[in-house]
């Protein structure tokens, strides 16, 4: 499952980053996601969890967006994340690279 904010973040990076410069791929990602018929329903009411998790002394490396994704996983009992960021592992999630090792 891919939460829509992930789609937006990927499309934004593709469209805005001057080194990547691929607004065509951004449009393709947005169109492809819109065409997915069986979107899984997530409980997206995570504002309180994000505000509890992200504090003013939180590492600059871990953005509010990282805390948002963690809160989505926690609220929806998601145990695995397609990421290589140790932040998620520290939160108790299983990273994609660990699944590939098995």
C-alpha positions in Angstrom: 0.0 0.0 0.0 1.2 3.5 -0.8 -0.2 6.4 1.1 -1.1 9.3 -1.2 1.3 11.7 0.5 4.1 9.4 -0.6 2.9 9.6 -4.2 2.9 13.4 -3.8 6.4 13.5 -2.3 7.8 11.4 -5.1 6.0 13.4 -7.8 7.2 16.7 -6.2 10.8 15.5 -6.2 10.6 14.4 -9.8 9.0 17.7 -10.9 11.0 20.1 -8.8 14.5 18.8 -8.5 16.7 20.4 -11.2 19.0 17.4 -11.4 16.2 15.0 -11.9 13.9 17.3 -14.0 11.3 14.7 -14.8 7.8 16.3 -14.6 6.7 13.7 -17.2 7.4 10.9 -14.6 5.7 13.0 -11.9 2.5 13.2 -14.1 2.8 9.4 -14.8 3.0 8.6 -11.1 0.0 10.8 -10.3 -2.0 9.3 -13.1 -1.1 5.7 -12.3 -2.0 6.1 -8.6 -5.3 7.7 -9.5 -6.1 4.7 -11.7 -5.5 2.1 -8.9 -8.9 0.6 -8.2 -8.3 -1.3 -5.0 -6.8 1.3 -2.8 -6.5 0.1 0.7 -8.2 2.3 3.3 -6.0 3.6 6.0 -6.9 5.3 9.2 -5.3 8.6 8.5 -6.3 10.3 11.7 -2.7 10.5 13.0 -2.2 14.2 13.8 -2.0 13.5 17.6 0.5 10.7 17.1 2.7 12.8 14.8 2.7 15.7 17.3 3.6 13.4 20.2 6.4 11.7 18.2 7.9 14.8 16.6 9.4 17.1 19.3 11.4 20.3 19.0 14.6 18.4 20.0 14.0 15.6 17.3 16.9 15.0 15.1 16.9 17.2 12.0 17.5 14.0 10.0 14.0 12.7 10.9 11.5 15.0 9.3 7.8 15.5 10.3 7.1 13.5 7.2 9.0 10.5 8.7 7.0 10.8 11.9 3.8 11.0 9.8 4.7 7.7 8.0 5.6 6.1 11.3 2.3 7.2 12.8 0.4 5.8 9.8 2.1 2.5 10.3 1.5 2.4 14.0 -2.2 3.4 13.7 -2.8 0.8 11.0 -0.8 -2.0 12.5 1.7 -2.0 9.6 4.8 -3.8 10.5 6.9 -3.4 7.3 8.2 -0.4 5.5 9.9 0.0 2.2 12.7 2.2 3.5 16.3 1.9 4.3 16.1 4.6 7.0 17.1 3.4 10.5 14.6 5.7 12.0 11.8 3.3 11.2 13.8 0.3 12.6 14.3 2.3 15.8 10.5 2.6 16.0 10.0 -1.2 15.8 9.2 -1.5 12.1 10.9 -4.1 9.8 12.8 -2.5 6.9 12.5 -3.8 3.4 16.2 -4.8 3.3 15.6 -7.1 6.2 12.8 -8.9 4.3 15.2 -9.3 1.3 17.8 -11.0 3.5 15.3 -13.8 4.6 
